[in-house]
Amino acid sequence: MKLTKEKAIELFRELWRWCGETGKPKRLWPRWEFNGGDVPEMRNDCPLCEYTIRTEKKDCPDCPIDWGNEYFVPCEDGLFGEYIEAYHTNNVPAMKRIAKQISELPER
């Protein structure tokens, strides 16, 4: 799937809103083709990663979402790091809360 920046952001927000509503990890999103949906598999199960790697930018710091930090992998710390920690401890309420916050992150 060839993604525009706008489509990548739209899918990103939809994916994370779903995670926030259900408390399920993004790999289980029903729109992924491997789950019977219409969205093909993407790098890191992320429309933004897929978009960024397929453009001339090709690097995580070029992600079109402002993750609120300046690290090499902008989503690795901050909210996404908190989400991963909640996932590994099976803290579903925290996963839902953080996923909702991620879905609302501003564009750069």
Secondary structure as GFF3:
##gff-version 3
##sequence-region A 1 108
A	DSSP	alpha_helix	5	22	.	.	.	ID=ss1
A	DSSP	three_ten_helix	26	28	.	.	.	ID=ss2
A	DSSP	three_ten_helix	33	35	.	.	.	ID=ss3
A	DSSP	three_ten_helix	43	45	.	.	.	ID=ss4
A	DSSP	alpha_helix	47	54	.	.	.	ID=ss5
A	DSSP	three_ten_helix	60	62	.	.	.	ID=ss6
A	DSSP	alpha_helix	78	88	.	.	.	ID=ss7
A	DSSP	alpha_helix	92	103	.	.	.	ID=ss8
###
